[in-house]
Amino acid sequence: MTRYTLFILSAVFSALYAIDDPPVDRSAYGTLTGAVMDSVNGKPLEYASISITRPRDKKIVDGGISRENGLFNIQHRLSGNYDITVEHIGYDKKRFLDIAFSDETGPVPVLLDTLLLSPRSILLDQVDADGQRPVYSIGLDKKTFQVSDIISLTAGTASDALRNIPAVDVDMDGIISLRGDKNVRLLINGSPTSIGQEDRRTRVDLLPNGLIERIEVITNPSPEHDPEGMAGIINIILKENLRTGLSSLLSAGNHGRSSASAGLDHSKGDLNLHLSASANSGYTRTLSHRNFVWDYPGFTLTSEQRKTHLSRPVAGVIRVGGSHRVLEDHKLDLFSTVSIFNHGSQDTINHISPVEYDLATKDNRSGWTLDLSGKHAWNIRDRSRSLVTSLFFSRSGEHEKDMNDRNVSGTGPDDHSHIYRDDAFSTISVRSIYNHAIKKGMNLKTGVESVHRTTDQELEYLHFPFGFDHEERIQAVFFDSHFFGSKRLRIEGGLRLETVGSRGVVREIMLPDDHHHLDTTNTFTSLIDSSITNSPFSQTYSRSYPSLRVRIKPFETVSLDLNYGRRTNRPKRSSLNPFPISMIDDYHTRVGNPGLRPEFIDILEIGAHYKQRSFWIYGNIFYKSIMDLIRWYDRDLVNINDRIYEVVTADNAGTATSFGTEFHLNYRPMETVSIDLSANNWNTSASSAGEPDLNGNSSGYLVRTHLSILLPKDIHSELFANYRGKMRIPTGTVEPSYYMDIALSKRFRDRNLVLIVSVNDIFNGQTFNITTDQSIYNPTSGYNYTQHLDASRTQDGRFISISLKYHLGFKKWEDDAFDQLEKAPRTEKDMDMDY
């Protein structure tokens, strides 16, 4: 698609704004459903009052009462988050705060299940009056994980939260994978972020869980989302404007790990303000062992290496912003997030054979990120039409200093080298979406988006500076329609059209004459010189991305889903950058590939969901067809000064298919106990690649379980268990690993103060053991030989922490709200007759 075509489509899209159709009623309704029963005798409670209140002014916006059998079903067209209160004369009230009644598609169902109200005559030693909501929920277009409800994650960061989400994994290097695929797009509050770095290795450990409300996993997004990320989207939603008041969190743990966060929210009329800040100090200790064996005809060579890695990262985050309803139909949101970090680490490497020597490395990385976002939303009074325009800007910088000292404690001459890296990334994104309820049961959404990303990376190695600059521009227009035939049928379909242009340049930075040094040729400089010779690298292409989502409810408790979408995986910065990722071992080097092409994926998912009051079960089967699959296993041998060096890089591996399943179960045998069990597996097969080491199968599986129990006297206990089964890669296998977290919390001072004790990775079970075998031909010697690798990594992940959470300023607001609830009139139309 040319720019002229996009210009015409944009003009047509803009003309839609001028259409002045008469307002129509929007047919997209959500429902609030549940049942109210006596906690002592289990009998249903008739005429229990269910009230929905707006948090900012405590005004009742909707409600209803329960029927003779205790059931209620309240239809709504609400947008945003609201509080729910369930009460009955002679019983304790039950409160649910800040419940989402809508998402980006409109109103959504809210299920409270069975609510047990306790009679006021038996108050001694009773269980917490607030009911548990499932920490994991599944919708048509996304899965949601309520981080703020998990006490075992209180002292951790977003990395710890992601590790506990079904089908998501975070390895020891901070690389996120979803259903076994590491091509994940990370968003924060629906926008790209500098913390994500648009890279496999993210900075999510900058975000303490005290700032996070929930995490959304979107495996088959709608056309309004950027199709980047073959595995899908992970969207981290931060806390903001929840309630006027001050909240704080302080945690301390072993090995000097600690964190602190505070949030201040103020709401007055149409103005909501938010300020939050956090700081955390971490600790990581990793032990590694790597053993190479090369079997040649008639003789064998070996190489053994042991490594100890110790790091102490420090980070801080400040977030400020707010929202203001300028006019009745216009709302403005402005937010900014600034983060800084310093990551110091030490590596001690002992080469045991064939030559014994030691290598000590000190690495210091420091940097900052800045995210600015603004959004203007226009909604007409009957909400049949809306226009949302958003602007996002991010900028980040990072400096790294790497010092290497060889033979510190060994024999022979010492060798000292240093490496400096300076990276700068920026993203500018503008998006505008127009939503129109054309008629009853049908919505049309259209939009345009423009994204500009730049990368400026510099490397100084042995006093020789090099630069890598990369630029990417994306222009898109999209259409998305929603059809609600009845309560039992929902169809969503759309199309996204994109044109993408990218250009990368590898260059040598020229120094003044008095800064020149003697030329040094080795593996690293030879690889960089080769990239400079082939520079620049450029690509331009256009693609269409169709999408279809269908939900059928043959029964009230059963729903069937069919999802189809097309996505892409644009090469990440680490995949493109030709600079060596590590310069410790020059005989085994990993570099990026500036000529890497994007991969394109067609995804089909079929799922089924069965829900009862006490449990729900969900199953999913997915299939992917992949073109130009990107693999990190492209291994080449290069000859430099009559020596052979191994170079591993990324390359496109022809075509591939991937098949997998997901399973989720939530069971609540009683209101105070919740059990979650999930499992997923994947199997990817790559073929038709020009190089044999790029072909082959990859497979694996994950199992997660979560147990939550509310005990008497405001005590809450929790257990998380995770098991990663044996994984297979084209050249070998990765052994299983596991870890378990436990936590206990106690509320004090009328619930304004919470004490939490947690132990993460009780058994120190986070390990990574890999074994590979490869048949290799050495063109220099003419020999065929076999390379065998045994490598292991063990992380000291046990984290014992004590946390305190304190809330100030909430109680008075809640009491005022409940006074209004008790005085609110009830009418006959509030009664539900449709459950």
PyMOL commands that set and color helices and strands:
alter all, ss='L'
color gray80, all
select helices_A, chain A and resi 3-18+147-149+151-153+158-163+204-206+209-211+254-256+513-515+523-534+573-576+692-694+811-823+828-830
alter helices_A, ss='H'
color red, helices_A
select strands_A, chain A and resi 30-38+49-53+60-65+71-76+81-87+94-100+102-103+106-107+110-117+136-138+143-145+168-170+176-178+184-188+191-192+212-218+232-238+245-253+258-268+271-281+284-296+299-327+330-353+357-379+385-406+415-439+442-461+464-486+489-508+537-555+558-569+588-590+599-611+615-627+630-640+643-652+655-670+673-687+696-711+715-724+727-729+732-734+737-748+753-760+767-777+784-795+799-808
alter strands_A, ss='S'
color yellow, strands_A
deselect
rebuild
show_as cartoon
